[in-house]
Amino acid sequence: MIRIPDCIFCLIAAGKIPAKKVYEDTNVLAFLDINPLSEGHTLVIPKTHYETISHMPEPELGGIFGIVKKLATKLKDNLRADGINIVQNNFKAAGQDIPHFHVHIIPRKTNDGILRIPLGKKAEGDTLDQTLRKLA
C-alpha cells in the first residue's frame, strides 16, 4: 500500500490522525469531513495514495463508487436528506485541495443555501461538434 508521508489523507488512513469513521475495509476509508457543508458530509478515500481519478486503477475505482452508492443511500435515509451531491474534484483548478483522490458525499436539504452548480451557456453553432472532434 503506497502512502505519502505528508499527505493528510494517507495519515488518516494509517490511523496517525484521528477521524470520525463512517466506513472502513481493507482498501477504503470513509469519514466525516471536518469542514462539512452539511450534516453528514462524508469523504471516501482509497487507503492507497492516488492523486486523481486518472491515477486510480479501474477495479479500485469501481469498488470506491460501489461504497459511495451504499453510503449515499444510508446518509440520505438516516439523515432524512432531500437529496445528495456526489462530488469528485481533480487538480487544483477544479477545486481539489488535497492531492489524494477522494469523493465527497454531501447530504442536502431543500433550500439549504449550499451553492448549486449553475447551468452553462447554450452552445452556439457547431461548438459541440468541434468539441466532439477533439475527443475522437
Secondary structure, DSSP 8 states (H G I E B T S, - for coil): ----TT-HHHHHHTTSS---EEEE-SSEEEEE-SS-SSTT-EEEEESS--SSGGGS-HHHHHHHHHHHHHHHHHHHHHTT-SEEEEE---SGGGT--SSS--EEEEEE-TT-------------TTHHHHHHHHH-
